Amino acid sequence: MFKEFNLEKLTDSKVLLEKLLEQSKNEILKLMEIENKTYENFVMPYEEIGEGINDFVTPIFHIDSVKNSEITGKVYQECLPVISKYETWISQNDNIYKALKDIQSNYKTTLNGIQNKVLENEIRDFKLSGSHLDKDKKKRLEEINLTLSEISHKFSQNLLDATNDYEMIIENKEDVKEIPVSDLELAAFEEDGITKYKFTLQIPSYMAYITYGTSREKREELYKAYCTRAPENGKVIEKILSLKNEKVKILGFKSYSEYSLQTKMASKEEEVITFLEELGHKGKAKAIEEIEELKQLAAKDGINDFRSSDMAYYSEKLKKAKYDLDEEYYRPYFEQKSVLTGFFEFLHQMFDVKFVEVNAQAWDEKVKVYNLLTNDKEIGRIYIDLEARKDKRGGAWMNNWHSHYINAKGDKKLPTAFIVCNFPQSTKTTPSLLRHSDVVTLFHEMGHALHHLLSDISEPYVSGISGVAWDTVEFPSQFLEYFSYDKDVLKLFAKHYKTKEVLDDEAINRIIKAKNFQSSLALVRQVEFALFDFKLYQDLYKSEKEVQDLLDSIRAEFAAMIPPSYNKFQNGFSHIFAGGYSAGYYSYKWAEVLSADAFYMFIDSKNIFNKELAMKYKETILSKGGSANMDELFYNFAQRKPSVDSLLKIDGIIS
């Protein structure tokens, strides 16, 4: 059975969490008293205690991202030091560390590969947490970890507050004449008998104006507001960098980047830098050509000082001119419910997974809940929250709640996950109409979810996305993305929400042809972000100026166009300052090599709906979770090592 999402006692969370953690601590102390510790009598119950805590804590932290309020923020702040203190007690507990090492030493030859993987990961993580250090160093690490949790949350909250605080009001209809009707309806409001239009920094609203806004000055105003959000985060970044540097020095590493690679597939810092620089150099020449095309188009409008705030607007015009592709034309064909229905049909065809909507409690009335079935047996549950709201953090993500595993009593526990996006809102008169880029995002996040939900591993610590190396965790999500550009896949759900007419071949071909539009610009942009992140953590950058200087030096080498000096992109770079991607943002490109190569196998088979290959992928990759290293799992699937060329070919950078 699935646990229901219920936060009726949210305000009591701190007290309830303290009780749960005290109970968990006592249970672990009892396990420590066992004289002859084995995998069955020590490791399995130890994992289950961890799962119980995750079960309780995940909704508390999740709700602060999807229904942010003073109450959720207060509860988050109350619970954070409580859970941090407990996690530090665990991770720095030398007795648990020694017990795990003894079990590994005594039973390694009799344990199976999955059990050995659990021990290998846990022992490594204990070392990385400083369990072997003296008391004073452990105490300092505890203080650092708690402060980092608090200020990372502060970074995120500053960004959310800044996003919500800004509004651009437009009265002149000339300034909104190119805005699509569906976006204009959402922006319009009446004041003193006059229709006015409000644009915000929420992504659907921001993208509507920056892409279609007629007024160049208003685009610049909005762009500047977006990339100067939360200036106070500059100081937060200084603090984060200082603390992370101090932490890894205590642990015996020369840099945070070196520390970060201990849990990655990449083994050396030079390997990451070389990989990124190679991609950046291969993509830059074509990226500059792509910028020149935009400048030439803008010059026809008399613009000879092309700016970063012009890019989205002229990119959209160029895309339309080159491919006759207007994102707005497609939106009536990508109505949210229709997309979900067809997407589920595709997943059933490929992986034998049915999605059945259930009436279950969630955090918002627009959240849909589905049980996943294989051979009519329930195997997991997913919560899907797609529409933008003011109280919701920006972006898109998958969050795992429960893992698939079999407990010490032999009971099977089923996995659950959340998918969160920020797609255009539905109203009483208009359904949520997605852009094709939103469809791609949905496929991406579902790739993560399936990686978690289709696991058949019996150990929770390596089931689903648990225990997966961070630089390979994007592989299944990027792999599924590629299918969102296939004609036959799109025809499953690209149906006009009023007429039910299926999107015609010519219109779909325009999407496919436009897939690699500005792919080199996208590549060098990702390389810029990834190199900035990785190099930022290779040394200690002590001031906002030093951080900016590093970013500027990377842009000088790889960017096709240098943004204005007021652009403080870093103050909004949540992935590395408020998420888990510190010294790991390169993972997107690293994993893309695997995903592109895996997708090429479907292309080479001449059948995108190759069920035999899809089921092999499900069995060798998705179902195995983190139970083995991804290079080994990929080899089992493809019978060869991955090739960087597949990525460059699929992006149209090489032929």
Buried (B, 14 or more C-beta within 10 A) or exposed (E): EBBEBEBEEBEEBBEBBBEBBEEBBEBBEEBBEEEEBBBEBBBBBBBBBBBBBBBBBBBBBBBBBBBBEEEBBBBBBBBBBBBBBBBBBBBBBEEBBBBBBEBBEBBEEEBEEBBBBBBBBBBEBBBBBBBBBEEEBBEBBBBBBBBBBBBBBBBBBBBBEBBBEBEBEBEEEEBBEBBBEBBBEBBEEEEEEEEBBBBBBBBBBBBBBBBBBBBBEBBBBBBBBBBBBBEEBBEBBBBBBBBBBBBBBBBEBEBBBBBBBEBBBBEEBEBBBEBBBEBBEBBBEBBBEBBEBBBEBBEEEEBEEBBBBBBBBBBBBBBBEEBEBBBBBBBBBBBBEBBBBBBBBBBBBBBBBBBEEEEBEBBEEBBBBBBBBBEEEBBBBBBBBBBBBEBBBBBBBBBBBBBBBBBEEEEEBBBBBBBBBBBBBBEEEBBBBBBBBBBBBBBBBBBBBBBBBBBBBBBBBBBBBBBBBBBBBBBBBBBBBBBBBBBEBBBBBBBBBEEEEBBEEEBBEBBEBBBBBBBBBBBBBBBBBBBBBBBBBBBBBEEBEBBBEBBBEBBEBBBBBEBEEEBBBBBBBBBBBBBEBBBBBBBBBBBBBBBBBBBBBBBEEEEBBBEEBBBBBBBBBBBBBBBBBBBEBBBBBBEEEBBBBBBBBBBEBEE
